[in-house]
Amino acid sequence: MNGRRTGQVLLMLAGLIAWAVQFTVIYGVTSTLCGRGWADATILGFGIVPMTILSATLVTFAATAIALVWSIQSNRQPGEKSVAVTDRFMSHVAILINGLSLIVILWHGIAAFILPACA
């Protein structure tokens, strides 16, 4: 696989990778804090669990949004008249996956705020 194709595949998977990182951080930190009895701990007056969820959600949402914008821009390159079918397909799939990943990241972040941390 050449470098360009590797970049296309990574761009396609960027949203899924970001979601996996968010999932791991949210539930890994929450379960660790609940297991140690530190779920009520605060940092600068904010609960550590909600701050972890918020920061993980914002960082992964921003990374996925950047990947989505990048995939949209790579789909609209006006200079290329003869784009390979594979490149066009990978560009469309990257837009779809990154767009859906934005929704999943928000959905997952909101659900972690609604449900109690150590229930």
Phi and psi restraints in degrees (range 20) as a CNS / XPLOR table:
assign (resid 1 and name C) (resid 2 and name N)
       (resid 2 and name CA) (resid 2 and name C) 1.0 -78.9 20.0 2
assign (resid 2 and name N) (resid 2 and name CA)
       (resid 2 and name C) (resid 3 and name N) 1.0 173.5 20.0 2
assign (resid 2 and name C) (resid 3 and name N)
       (resid 3 and name CA) (resid 3 and name C) 1.0 -63.8 20.0 2
assign (resid 3 and name N) (resid 3 and name CA)
       (resid 3 and name C) (resid 4 and name N) 1.0 -37.2 20.0 2
assign (resid 3 and name C) (resid 4 and name N)
       (resid 4 and name CA) (resid 4 and name C) 1.0 -66.2 20.0 2
assign (resid 4 and name N) (resid 4 and name CA)
       (resid 4 and name C) (resid 5 and name N) 1.0 -43.5 20.0 2
assign (resid 4 and name C) (resid 5 and name N)
       (resid 5 and name CA) (resid 5 and name C) 1.0 -67.1 20.0 2
assign (resid 5 and name N) (resid 5 and name CA)
       (resid 5 and name C) (resid 6 and name N) 1.0 -37.5 20.0 2
assign (resid 5 and name C) (resid 6 and name N)
       (resid 6 and name CA) (resid 6 and name C) 1.0 -61.9 20.0 2
assign (resid 6 and name N) (resid 6 and name CA)
       (resid 6 and name C) (resid 7 and name N) 1.0 -41.6 20.0 2
assign (resid 6 and name C) (resid 7 and name N)
       (resid 7 and name CA) (resid 7 and name C) 1.0 -63.3 20.0 2
assign (resid 7 and name N) (resid 7 and name CA)
       (resid 7 and name C) (resid 8 and name N) 1.0 -39.0 20.0 2
assign (resid 7 and name C) (resid 8 and name N)
       (resid 8 and name CA) (resid 8 and name C) 1.0 -64.9 20.0 2
assign (resid 8 and name N) (resid 8 and name CA)
       (resid 8 and name C) (resid 9 and name N) 1.0 -41.4 20.0 2
assign (resid 8 and name C) (resid 9 and name N)
       (resid 9 and name CA) (resid 9 and name C) 1.0 -66.3 20.0 2
assign (resid 9 and name N) (resid 9 and name CA)
       (resid 9 and name C) (resid 10 and name N) 1.0 -42.8 20.0 2
assign (resid 9 and name C) (resid 10 and name N)
       (resid 10 and name CA) (resid 10 and name C) 1.0 -64.5 20.0 2
assign (resid 10 and name N) (resid 10 and name CA)
       (resid 10 and name C) (resid 11 and name N) 1.0 -36.8 20.0 2
assign (resid 10 and name C) (resid 11 and name N)
       (resid 11 and name CA) (resid 11 and name C) 1.0 -66.1 20.0 2
assign (resid 11 and name N) (resid 11 and name CA)
       (resid 11 and name C) (resid 12 and name N) 1.0 -38.0 20.0 2
assign (resid 11 and name C) (resid 12 and name N)
       (resid 12 and name CA) (resid 12 and name C) 1.0 -63.8 20.0 2
assign (resid 12 and name N) (resid 12 and name CA)
       (resid 12 and name C) (resid 13 and name N) 1.0 -37.5 20.0 2
assign (resid 12 and name C) (resid 13 and name N)
       (resid 13 and name CA) (resid 13 and name C) 1.0 -93.8 20.0 2
assign (resid 13 and name N) (resid 13 and name CA)
       (resid 13 and name C) (resid 14 and name N) 1.0 -0.3 20.0 2
assign (resid 13 and name C) (resid 14 and name N)
       (resid 14 and name CA) (resid 14 and name C) 1.0 -58.8 20.0 2
assign (resid 14 and name N) (resid 14 and name CA)
       (resid 14 and name C) (resid 15 and name N) 1.0 -44.3 20.0 2
assign (resid 14 and name C) (resid 15 and name N)
       (resid 15 and name CA) (resid 15 and name C) 1.0 -65.7 20.0 2
assign (resid 15 and name N) (resid 15 and name CA)
       (resid 15 and name C) (resid 16 and name N) 1.0 -39.3 20.0 2
assign (resid 15 and name C) (resid 16 and name N)
       (resid 16 and name CA) (resid 16 and name C) 1.0 -69.0 20.0 2
assign (resid 16 and name N) (resid 16 and name CA)
       (resid 16 and name C) (resid 17 and name N) 1.0 -37.3 20.0 2
assign (resid 16 and name C) (resid 17 and name N)
       (resid 17 and name CA) (resid 17 and name C) 1.0 -65.7 20.0 2
assign (resid 17 and name N) (resid 17 and name CA)
       (resid 17 and name C) (resid 18 and name N) 1.0 -43.3 20.0 2
assign (resid 17 and name C) (resid 18 and name N)
       (resid 18 and name CA) (resid 18 and name C) 1.0 -62.7 20.0 2
assign (resid 18 and name N) (resid 18 and name CA)
       (resid 18 and name C) (resid 19 and name N) 1.0 -41.6 20.0 2
assign (resid 18 and name C) (resid 19 and name N)
       (resid 19 and name CA) (resid 19 and name C) 1.0 -63.7 20.0 2
assign (resid 19 and name N) (resid 19 and name CA)
       (resid 19 and name C) (resid 20 and name N) 1.0 -41.5 20.0 2
assign (resid 19 and name C) (resid 20 and name N)
       (resid 20 and name CA) (resid 20 and name C) 1.0 -62.7 20.0 2
assign (resid 20 and name N) (resid 20 and name CA)
       (resid 20 and name C) (resid 21 and name N) 1.0 -39.1 20.0 2
assign (resid 20 and name C) (resid 21 and name N)
       (resid 21 and name CA) (resid 21 and name C) 1.0 -64.8 20.0 2
assign (resid 21 and name N) (resid 21 and name CA)
       (resid 21 and name C) (resid 22 and name N) 1.0 -45.1 20.0 2
assign (resid 21 and name C) (resid 22 and name N)
       (resid 22 and name CA) (resid 22 and name C) 1.0 -60.4 20.0 2
assign (resid 22 and name N) (resid 22 and name CA)
       (resid 22 and name C) (resid 23 and name N) 1.0 -46.6 20.0 2
assign (resid 22 and name C) (resid 23 and name N)
       (resid 23 and name CA) (resid 23 and name C) 1.0 -58.6 20.0 2
assign (resid 23 and name N) (resid 23 and name CA)
       (resid 23 and name C) (resid 24 and name N) 1.0 -46.4 20.0 2
assign (resid 23 and name C) (resid 24 and name N)
       (resid 24 and name CA) (resid 24 and name C) 1.0 -64.7 20.0 2
assign (resid 24 and name N) (resid 24 and name CA)
       (resid 24 and name C) (resid 25 and name N) 1.0 -44.7 20.0 2
assign (resid 24 and name C) (resid 25 and name N)
       (resid 25 and name CA) (resid 25 and name C) 1.0 -66.2 20.0 2
assign (resid 25 and name N) (resid 25 and name CA)
       (resid 25 and name C) (resid 26 and name N) 1.0 -48.5 20.0 2
assign (resid 25 and name C) (resid 26 and name N)
       (resid 26 and name CA) (resid 26 and name C) 1.0 -60.0 20.0 2
assign (resid 26 and name N) (resid 26 and name CA)
       (resid 26 and name C) (resid 27 and name N) 1.0 -52.9 20.0 2
assign (resid 26 and name C) (resid 27 and name N)
       (resid 27 and name CA) (resid 27 and name C) 1.0 -81.0 20.0 2
assign (resid 27 and name N) (resid 27 and name CA)
       (resid 27 and name C) (resid 28 and name N) 1.0 -28.8 20.0 2
assign (resid 27 and name C) (resid 28 and name N)
       (resid 28 and name CA) (resid 28 and name C) 1.0 -67.3 20.0 2
assign (resid 28 and name N) (resid 28 and name CA)
       (resid 28 and name C) (resid 29 and name N) 1.0 -47.9 20.0 2
assign (resid 28 and name C) (resid 29 and name N)
       (resid 29 and name CA) (resid 29 and name C) 1.0 -67.9 20.0 2
assign (resid 29 and name N) (resid 29 and name CA)
       (resid 29 and name C) (resid 30 and name N) 1.0 -44.3 20.0 2
assign (resid 29 and name C) (resid 30 and name N)
       (resid 30 and name CA) (resid 30 and name C) 1.0 -61.4 20.0 2
assign (resid 30 and name N) (resid 30 and name CA)
       (resid 30 and name C) (resid 31 and name N) 1.0 -46.1 20.0 2
assign (resid 30 and name C) (resid 31 and name N)
       (resid 31 and name CA) (resid 31 and name C) 1.0 -67.4 20.0 2
assign (resid 31 and name N) (resid 31 and name CA)
       (resid 31 and name C) (resid 32 and name N) 1.0 -36.5 20.0 2
assign (resid 31 and name C) (resid 32 and name N)
       (resid 32 and name CA) (resid 32 and name C) 1.0 -65.5 20.0 2
assign (resid 32 and name N) (resid 32 and name CA)
       (resid 32 and name C) (resid 33 and name N) 1.0 -46.5 20.0 2
assign (resid 32 and name C) (resid 33 and name N)
       (resid 33 and name CA) (resid 33 and name C) 1.0 -65.4 20.0 2
assign (resid 33 and name N) (resid 33 and name CA)
       (resid 33 and name C) (resid 34 and name N) 1.0 -40.0 20.0 2
assign (resid 33 and name C) (resid 34 and name N)
       (resid 34 and name CA) (resid 34 and name C) 1.0 -67.9 20.0 2
assign (resid 34 and name N) (resid 34 and name CA)
       (resid 34 and name C) (resid 35 and name N) 1.0 -39.1 20.0 2
assign (resid 34 and name C) (resid 35 and name N)
       (resid 35 and name CA) (resid 35 and name C) 1.0 -66.7 20.0 2
assign (resid 35 and name N) (resid 35 and name CA)
       (resid 35 and name C) (resid 36 and name N) 1.0 -32.5 20.0 2
assign (resid 35 and name C) (resid 36 and name N)
       (resid 36 and name CA) (resid 36 and name C) 1.0 -89.2 20.0 2
assign (resid 36 and name N) (resid 36 and name CA)
       (resid 36 and name C) (resid 37 and name N) 1.0 -7.6 20.0 2
assign (resid 36 and name C) (resid 37 and name N)
       (resid 37 and name CA) (resid 37 and name C) 1.0 81.2 20.0 2
assign (resid 37 and name N) (resid 37 and name CA)
       (resid 37 and name C) (resid 38 and name N) 1.0 20.3 20.0 2
assign (resid 37 and name C) (resid 38 and name N)
       (resid 38 and name CA) (resid 38 and name C) 1.0 -104.7 20.0 2
assign (resid 38 and name N) (resid 38 and name CA)
       (resid 38 and name C) (resid 39 and name N) 1.0 17.1 20.0 2
assign (resid 38 and name C) (resid 39 and name N)
       (resid 39 and name CA) (resid 39 and name C) 1.0 -65.5 20.0 2
assign (resid 39 and name N) (resid 39 and name CA)
       (resid 39 and name C) (resid 40 and name N) 1.0 -25.3 20.0 2
assign (resid 39 and name C) (resid 40 and name N)
       (resid 40 and name CA) (resid 40 and name C) 1.0 -91.6 20.0 2
assign (resid 40 and name N) (resid 40 and name CA)
       (resid 40 and name C) (resid 41 and name N) 1.0 3.9 20.0 2
assign (resid 40 and name C) (resid 41 and name N)
       (resid 41 and name CA) (resid 41 and name C) 1.0 -65.8 20.0 2
assign (resid 41 and name N) (resid 41 and name CA)
       (resid 41 and name C) (resid 42 and name N) 1.0 149.5 20.0 2
assign (resid 41 and name C) (resid 42 and name N)
       (resid 42 and name CA) (resid 42 and name C) 1.0 -125.4 20.0 2
assign (resid 42 and name N) (resid 42 and name CA)
       (resid 42 and name C) (resid 43 and name N) 1.0 153.2 20.0 2
assign (resid 42 and name C) (resid 43 and name N)
       (resid 43 and name CA) (resid 43 and name C) 1.0 -128.6 20.0 2
assign (resid 43 and name N) (resid 43 and name CA)
       (resid 43 and name C) (resid 44 and name N) 1.0 118.9 20.0 2
assign (resid 43 and name C) (resid 44 and name N)
       (resid 44 and name CA) (resid 44 and name C) 1.0 55.7 20.0 2
assign (resid 44 and name N) (resid 44 and name CA)
       (resid 44 and name C) (resid 45 and name N) 1.0 35.2 20.0 2
assign (resid 44 and name C) (resid 45 and name N)
       (resid 45 and name CA) (resid 45 and name C) 1.0 85.5 20.0 2
assign (resid 45 and name N) (resid 45 and name CA)
       (resid 45 and name C) (resid 46 and name N) 1.0 -1.5 20.0 2
assign (resid 45 and name C) (resid 46 and name N)
       (resid 46 and name CA) (resid 46 and name C) 1.0 -110.0 20.0 2
assign (resid 46 and name N) (resid 46 and name CA)
       (resid 46 and name C) (resid 47 and name N) 1.0 143.9 20.0 2
assign (resid 46 and name C) (resid 47 and name N)
       (resid 47 and name CA) (resid 47 and name C) 1.0 -62.9 20.0 2
assign (resid 47 and name N) (resid 47 and name CA)
       (resid 47 and name C) (resid 48 and name N) 1.0 140.1 20.0 2
assign (resid 47 and name C) (resid 48 and name N)
       (resid 48 and name CA) (resid 48 and name C) 1.0 -68.9 20.0 2
assign (resid 48 and name N) (resid 48 and name CA)
       (resid 48 and name C) (resid 49 and name N) 1.0 -35.7 20.0 2
assign (resid 48 and name C) (resid 49 and name N)
       (resid 49 and name CA) (resid 49 and name C) 1.0 -68.0 20.0 2
assign (resid 49 and name N) (resid 49 and name CA)
       (resid 49 and name C) (resid 50 and name N) 1.0 -50.3 20.0 2
assign (resid 49 and name C) (resid 50 and name N)
       (resid 50 and name CA) (resid 50 and name C) 1.0 -62.3 20.0 2
assign (resid 50 and name N) (resid 50 and name CA)
       (resid 50 and name C) (resid 51 and name N) 1.0 -34.4 20.0 2
assign (resid 50 and name C) (resid 51 and name N)
       (resid 51 and name CA) (resid 51 and name C) 1.0 -68.4 20.0 2
assign (resid 51 and name N) (resid 51 and name CA)
       (resid 51 and name C) (resid 52 and name N) 1.0 -37.0 20.0 2
assign (resid 51 and name C) (resid 52 and name N)
       (resid 52 and name CA) (resid 52 and name C) 1.0 -64.7 20.0 2
assign (resid 52 and name N) (resid 52 and name CA)
       (resid 52 and name C) (resid 53 and name N) 1.0 -44.8 20.0 2
assign (resid 52 and name C) (resid 53 and name N)
       (resid 53 and name CA) (resid 53 and name C) 1.0 -62.9 20.0 2
assign (resid 53 and name N) (resid 53 and name CA)
       (resid 53 and name C) (resid 54 and name N) 1.0 -46.0 20.0 2
assign (resid 53 and name C) (resid 54 and name N)
       (resid 54 and name CA) (resid 54 and name C) 1.0 -63.8 20.0 2
assign (resid 54 and name N) (resid 54 and name CA)
       (resid 54 and name C) (resid 55 and name N) 1.0 -46.2 20.0 2
assign (resid 54 and name C) (resid 55 and name N)
       (resid 55 and name CA) (resid 55 and name C) 1.0 -67.1 20.0 2
assign (resid 55 and name N) (resid 55 and name CA)
       (resid 55 and name C) (resid 56 and name N) 1.0 -41.0 20.0 2
assign (resid 55 and name C) (resid 56 and name N)
       (resid 56 and name CA) (resid 56 and name C) 1.0 -63.9 20.0 2
assign (resid 56 and name N) (resid 56 and name CA)
       (resid 56 and name C) (resid 57 and name N) 1.0 -40.3 20.0 2
assign (resid 56 and name C) (resid 57 and name N)
       (resid 57 and name CA) (resid 57 and name C) 1.0 -66.4 20.0 2
assign (resid 57 and name N) (resid 57 and name CA)
       (resid 57 and name C) (resid 58 and name N) 1.0 -44.8 20.0 2
assign (resid 57 and name C) (resid 58 and name N)
       (resid 58 and name CA) (resid 58 and name C) 1.0 -65.2 20.0 2
assign (resid 58 and name N) (resid 58 and name CA)
       (resid 58 and name C) (resid 59 and name N) 1.0 -43.3 20.0 2
assign (resid 58 and name C) (resid 59 and name N)
       (resid 59 and name CA) (resid 59 and name C) 1.0 -65.7 20.0 2
assign (resid 59 and name N) (resid 59 and name CA)
       (resid 59 and name C) (resid 60 and name N) 1.0 -46.7 20.0 2
assign (resid 59 and name C) (resid 60 and name N)
       (resid 60 and name CA) (resid 60 and name C) 1.0 -71.3 20.0 2
assign (resid 60 and name N) (resid 60 and name CA)
       (resid 60 and name C) (resid 61 and name N) 1.0 -32.6 20.0 2
assign (resid 60 and name C) (resid 61 and name N)
       (resid 61 and name CA) (resid 61 and name C) 1.0 -65.1 20.0 2
assign (resid 61 and name N) (resid 61 and name CA)
       (resid 61 and name C) (resid 62 and name N) 1.0 -43.8 20.0 2
assign (resid 61 and name C) (resid 62 and name N)
       (resid 62 and name CA) (resid 62 and name C) 1.0 -63.7 20.0 2
assign (resid 62 and name N) (resid 62 and name CA)
       (resid 62 and name C) (resid 63 and name N) 1.0 -42.4 20.0 2
assign (resid 62 and name C) (resid 63 and name N)
       (resid 63 and name CA) (resid 63 and name C) 1.0 -64.1 20.0 2
assign (resid 63 and name N) (resid 63 and name CA)
       (resid 63 and name C) (resid 64 and name N) 1.0 -40.3 20.0 2
assign (resid 63 and name C) (resid 64 and name N)
       (resid 64 and name CA) (resid 64 and name C) 1.0 -70.5 20.0 2
assign (resid 64 and name N) (resid 64 and name CA)
       (resid 64 and name C) (resid 65 and name N) 1.0 -37.7 20.0 2
assign (resid 64 and name C) (resid 65 and name N)
       (resid 65 and name CA) (resid 65 and name C) 1.0 -63.0 20.0 2
assign (resid 65 and name N) (resid 65 and name CA)
       (resid 65 and name C) (resid 66 and name N) 1.0 -39.9 20.0 2
assign (resid 65 and name C) (resid 66 and name N)
       (resid 66 and name CA) (resid 66 and name C) 1.0 -64.1 20.0 2
assign (resid 66 and name N) (resid 66 and name CA)
       (resid 66 and name C) (resid 67 and name N) 1.0 -42.8 20.0 2
assign (resid 66 and name C) (resid 67 and name N)
       (resid 67 and name CA) (resid 67 and name C) 1.0 -63.7 20.0 2
assign (resid 67 and name N) (resid 67 and name CA)
       (resid 67 and name C) (resid 68 and name N) 1.0 -37.4 20.0 2
assign (resid 67 and name C) (resid 68 and name N)
       (resid 68 and name CA) (resid 68 and name C) 1.0 -66.1 20.0 2
assign (resid 68 and name N) (resid 68 and name CA)
       (resid 68 and name C) (resid 69 and name N) 1.0 -45.3 20.0 2
assign (resid 68 and name C) (resid 69 and name N)
       (resid 69 and name CA) (resid 69 and name C) 1.0 -62.7 20.0 2
assign (resid 69 and name N) (resid 69 and name CA)
       (resid 69 and name C) (resid 70 and name N) 1.0 -41.7 20.0 2
assign (resid 69 and name C) (resid 70 and name N)
       (resid 70 and name CA) (resid 70 and name C) 1.0 -64.3 20.0 2
assign (resid 70 and name N) (resid 70 and name CA)
       (resid 70 and name C) (resid 71 and name N) 1.0 -40.4 20.0 2
assign (resid 70 and name C) (resid 71 and name N)
       (resid 71 and name CA) (resid 71 and name C) 1.0 -70.5 20.0 2
assign (resid 71 and name N) (resid 71 and name CA)
       (resid 71 and name C) (resid 72 and name N) 1.0 -33.2 20.0 2
assign (resid 71 and name C) (resid 72 and name N)
       (resid 72 and name CA) (resid 72 and name C) 1.0 -67.3 20.0 2
assign (resid 72 and name N) (resid 72 and name CA)
       (resid 72 and name C) (resid 73 and name N) 1.0 -42.3 20.0 2
assign (resid 72 and name C) (resid 73 and name N)
       (resid 73 and name CA) (resid 73 and name C) 1.0 -65.6 20.0 2
assign (resid 73 and name N) (resid 73 and name CA)
       (resid 73 and name C) (resid 74 and name N) 1.0 -37.6 20.0 2
assign (resid 73 and name C) (resid 74 and name N)
       (resid 74 and name CA) (resid 74 and name C) 1.0 -70.9 20.0 2
assign (resid 74 and name N) (resid 74 and name CA)
       (resid 74 and name C) (resid 75 and name N) 1.0 -22.3 20.0 2
assign (resid 74 and name C) (resid 75 and name N)
       (resid 75 and name CA) (resid 75 and name C) 1.0 -76.7 20.0 2
assign (resid 75 and name N) (resid 75 and name CA)
       (resid 75 and name C) (resid 76 and name N) 1.0 -24.9 20.0 2
assign (resid 75 and name C) (resid 76 and name N)
       (resid 76 and name CA) (resid 76 and name C) 1.0 -107.9 20.0 2
assign (resid 76 and name N) (resid 76 and name CA)
       (resid 76 and name C) (resid 77 and name N) 1.0 43.0 20.0 2
assign (resid 76 and name C) (resid 77 and name N)
       (resid 77 and name CA) (resid 77 and name C) 1.0 -82.9 20.0 2
assign (resid 77 and name N) (resid 77 and name CA)
       (resid 77 and name C) (resid 78 and name N) 1.0 107.0 20.0 2
assign (resid 77 and name C) (resid 78 and name N)
       (resid 78 and name CA) (resid 78 and name C) 1.0 -70.4 20.0 2
assign (resid 78 and name N) (resid 78 and name CA)
       (resid 78 and name C) (resid 79 and name N) 1.0 -21.4 20.0 2
assign (resid 78 and name C) (resid 79 and name N)
       (resid 79 and name CA) (resid 79 and name C) 1.0 -73.2 20.0 2
assign (resid 79 and name N) (resid 79 and name CA)
       (resid 79 and name C) (resid 80 and name N) 1.0 -22.2 20.0 2
assign (resid 79 and name C) (resid 80 and name N)
       (resid 80 and name CA) (resid 80 and name C) 1.0 -93.9 20.0 2
assign (resid 80 and name N) (resid 80 and name CA)
       (resid 80 and name C) (resid 81 and name N) 1.0 112.7 20.0 2
assign (resid 80 and name C) (resid 81 and name N)
       (resid 81 and name CA) (resid 81 and name C) 1.0 -87.9 20.0 2
assign (resid 81 and name N) (resid 81 and name CA)
       (resid 81 and name C) (resid 82 and name N) 1.0 -36.7 20.0 2
assign (resid 81 and name C) (resid 82 and name N)
       (resid 82 and name CA) (resid 82 and name C) 1.0 -111.4 20.0 2
assign (resid 82 and name N) (resid 82 and name CA)
       (resid 82 and name C) (resid 83 and name N) 1.0 87.3 20.0 2
assign (resid 82 and name C) (resid 83 and name N)
       (resid 83 and name CA) (resid 83 and name C) 1.0 -91.7 20.0 2
assign (resid 83 and name N) (resid 83 and name CA)
       (resid 83 and name C) (resid 84 and name N) 1.0 134.8 20.0 2
assign (resid 83 and name C) (resid 84 and name N)
       (resid 84 and name CA) (resid 84 and name C) 1.0 -63.7 20.0 2
assign (resid 84 and name N) (resid 84 and name CA)
       (resid 84 and name C) (resid 85 and name N) 1.0 149.1 20.0 2
assign (resid 84 and name C) (resid 85 and name N)
       (resid 85 and name CA) (resid 85 and name C) 1.0 -60.8 20.0 2
assign (resid 85 and name N) (resid 85 and name CA)
       (resid 85 and name C) (resid 86 and name N) 1.0 -38.4 20.0 2
assign (resid 85 and name C) (resid 86 and name N)
       (resid 86 and name CA) (resid 86 and name C) 1.0 -63.6 20.0 2
assign (resid 86 and name N) (resid 86 and name CA)
       (resid 86 and name C) (resid 87 and name N) 1.0 -42.7 20.0 2
assign (resid 86 and name C) (resid 87 and name N)
       (resid 87 and name CA) (resid 87 and name C) 1.0 -64.5 20.0 2
assign (resid 87 and name N) (resid 87 and name CA)
       (resid 87 and name C) (resid 88 and name N) 1.0 -41.6 20.0 2
assign (resid 87 and name C) (resid 88 and name N)
       (resid 88 and name CA) (resid 88 and name C) 1.0 -64.5 20.0 2
assign (resid 88 and name N) (resid 88 and name CA)
       (resid 88 and name C) (resid 89 and name N) 1.0 -42.9 20.0 2
assign (resid 88 and name C) (resid 89 and name N)
       (resid 89 and name CA) (resid 89 and name C) 1.0 -62.3 20.0 2
assign (resid 89 and name N) (resid 89 and name CA)
       (resid 89 and name C) (resid 90 and name N) 1.0 -46.1 20.0 2
assign (resid 89 and name C) (resid 90 and name N)
       (resid 90 and name CA) (resid 90 and name C) 1.0 -65.0 20.0 2
assign (resid 90 and name N) (resid 90 and name CA)
       (resid 90 and name C) (resid 91 and name N) 1.0 -34.2 20.0 2
assign (resid 90 and name C) (resid 91 and name N)
       (resid 91 and name CA) (resid 91 and name C) 1.0 -66.5 20.0 2
assign (resid 91 and name N) (resid 91 and name CA)
       (resid 91 and name C) (resid 92 and name N) 1.0 -44.1 20.0 2
assign (resid 91 and name C) (resid 92 and name N)
       (resid 92 and name CA) (resid 92 and name C) 1.0 -66.0 20.0 2
assign (resid 92 and name N) (resid 92 and name CA)
       (resid 92 and name C) (resid 93 and name N) 1.0 -40.2 20.0 2
assign (resid 92 and name C) (resid 93 and name N)
       (resid 93 and name CA) (resid 93 and name C) 1.0 -66.3 20.0 2
assign (resid 93 and name N) (resid 93 and name CA)
       (resid 93 and name C) (resid 94 and name N) 1.0 -38.3 20.0 2
assign (resid 93 and name C) (resid 94 and name N)
       (resid 94 and name CA) (resid 94 and name C) 1.0 -61.4 20.0 2
assign (resid 94 and name N) (resid 94 and name CA)
       (resid 94 and name C) (resid 95 and name N) 1.0 -41.9 20.0 2
assign (resid 94 and name C) (resid 95 and name N)
       (resid 95 and name CA) (resid 95 and name C) 1.0 -63.5 20.0 2
assign (resid 95 and name N) (resid 95 and name CA)
       (resid 95 and name C) (resid 96 and name N) 1.0 -45.5 20.0 2
assign (resid 95 and name C) (resid 96 and name N)
       (resid 96 and name CA) (resid 96 and name C) 1.0 -63.3 20.0 2
assign (resid 96 and name N) (resid 96 and name CA)
       (resid 96 and name C) (resid 97 and name N) 1.0 -50.3 20.0 2
assign (resid 96 and name C) (resid 97 and name N)
       (resid 97 and name CA) (resid 97 and name C) 1.0 -64.3 20.0 2
assign (resid 97 and name N) (resid 97 and name CA)
       (resid 97 and name C) (resid 98 and name N) 1.0 -44.3 20.0 2
assign (resid 97 and name C) (resid 98 and name N)
       (resid 98 and name CA) (resid 98 and name C) 1.0 -68.0 20.0 2
assign (resid 98 and name N) (resid 98 and name CA)
       (resid 98 and name C) (resid 99 and name N) 1.0 -36.4 20.0 2
assign (resid 98 and name C) (resid 99 and name N)
       (resid 99 and name CA) (resid 99 and name C) 1.0 -65.2 20.0 2
assign (resid 99 and name N) (resid 99 and name CA)
       (resid 99 and name C) (resid 100 and name N) 1.0 -45.0 20.0 2
assign (resid 99 and name C) (resid 100 and name N)
       (resid 100 and name CA) (resid 100 and name C) 1.0 -67.1 20.0 2
assign (resid 100 and name N) (resid 100 and name CA)
       (resid 100 and name C) (resid 101 and name N) 1.0 -33.2 20.0 2
assign (resid 100 and name C) (resid 101 and name N)
       (resid 101 and name CA) (resid 101 and name C) 1.0 -66.4 20.0 2
assign (resid 101 and name N) (resid 101 and name CA)
       (resid 101 and name C) (resid 102 and name N) 1.0 -33.7 20.0 2
assign (resid 101 and name C) (resid 102 and name N)
       (resid 102 and name CA) (resid 102 and name C) 1.0 -60.3 20.0 2
assign (resid 102 and name N) (resid 102 and name CA)
       (resid 102 and name C) (resid 103 and name N) 1.0 -43.1 20.0 2
assign (resid 102 and name C) (resid 103 and name N)
       (resid 103 and name CA) (resid 103 and name C) 1.0 -65.1 20.0 2
assign (resid 103 and name N) (resid 103 and name CA)
       (resid 103 and name C) (resid 104 and name N) 1.0 -43.9 20.0 2
assign (resid 103 and name C) (resid 104 and name N)
       (resid 104 and name CA) (resid 104 and name C) 1.0 -64.8 20.0 2
assign (resid 104 and name N) (resid 104 and name CA)
       (resid 104 and name C) (resid 105 and name N) 1.0 -40.6 20.0 2
assign (resid 104 and name C) (resid 105 and name N)
       (resid 105 and name CA) (resid 105 and name C) 1.0 -63.5 20.0 2
assign (resid 105 and name N) (resid 105 and name CA)
       (resid 105 and name C) (resid 106 and name N) 1.0 -44.6 20.0 2
assign (resid 105 and name C) (resid 106 and name N)
       (resid 106 and name CA) (resid 106 and name C) 1.0 -63.7 20.0 2
assign (resid 106 and name N) (resid 106 and name CA)
       (resid 106 and name C) (resid 107 and name N) 1.0 -45.2 20.0 2
assign (resid 106 and name C) (resid 107 and name N)
       (resid 107 and name CA) (resid 107 and name C) 1.0 -59.2 20.0 2
assign (resid 107 and name N) (resid 107 and name CA)
       (resid 107 and name C) (resid 108 and name N) 1.0 -43.6 20.0 2
assign (resid 107 and name C) (resid 108 and name N)
       (resid 108 and name CA) (resid 108 and name C) 1.0 -68.7 20.0 2
assign (resid 108 and name N) (resid 108 and name CA)
       (resid 108 and name C) (resid 109 and name N) 1.0 -40.6 20.0 2
assign (resid 108 and name C) (resid 109 and name N)
       (resid 109 and name CA) (resid 109 and name C) 1.0 -66.2 20.0 2
assign (resid 109 and name N) (resid 109 and name CA)
       (resid 109 and name C) (resid 110 and name N) 1.0 -41.0 20.0 2
assign (resid 109 and name C) (resid 110 and name N)
       (resid 110 and name CA) (resid 110 and name C) 1.0 -66.8 20.0 2
assign (resid 110 and name N) (resid 110 and name CA)
       (resid 110 and name C) (resid 111 and name N) 1.0 -42.6 20.0 2
assign (resid 110 and name C) (resid 111 and name N)
       (resid 111 and name CA) (resid 111 and name C) 1.0 -62.6 20.0 2
assign (resid 111 and name N) (resid 111 and name CA)
       (resid 111 and name C) (resid 112 and name N) 1.0 -37.0 20.0 2
assign (resid 111 and name C) (resid 112 and name N)
       (resid 112 and name CA) (resid 112 and name C) 1.0 -68.9 20.0 2
assign (resid 112 and name N) (resid 112 and name CA)
       (resid 112 and name C) (resid 113 and name N) 1.0 -26.9 20.0 2
assign (resid 112 and name C) (resid 113 and name N)
       (resid 113 and name CA) (resid 113 and name C) 1.0 -78.5 20.0 2
assign (resid 113 and name N) (resid 113 and name CA)
       (resid 113 and name C) (resid 114 and name N) 1.0 -34.6 20.0 2
assign (resid 113 and name C) (resid 114 and name N)
       (resid 114 and name CA) (resid 114 and name C) 1.0 -72.5 20.0 2
assign (resid 114 and name N) (resid 114 and name CA)
       (resid 114 and name C) (resid 115 and name N) 1.0 -44.1 20.0 2
assign (resid 114 and name C) (resid 115 and name N)
       (resid 115 and name CA) (resid 115 and name C) 1.0 -80.2 20.0 2
assign (resid 115 and name N) (resid 115 and name CA)
       (resid 115 and name C) (resid 116 and name N) 1.0 146.1 20.0 2
assign (resid 115 and name C) (resid 116 and name N)
       (resid 116 and name CA) (resid 116 and name C) 1.0 -65.7 20.0 2
assign (resid 116 and name N) (resid 116 and name CA)
       (resid 116 and name C) (resid 117 and name N) 1.0 147.7 20.0 2
assign (resid 116 and name C) (resid 117 and name N)
       (resid 117 and name CA) (resid 117 and name C) 1.0 -66.0 20.0 2
assign (resid 117 and name N) (resid 117 and name CA)
       (resid 117 and name C) (resid 118 and name N) 1.0 -45.4 20.0 2
assign (resid 117 and name C) (resid 118 and name N)
       (resid 118 and name CA) (resid 118 and name C) 1.0 -117.1 20.0 2
assign (resid 118 and name N) (resid 118 and name CA)
       (resid 118 and name C) (resid 119 and name N) 1.0 43.7 20.0 2
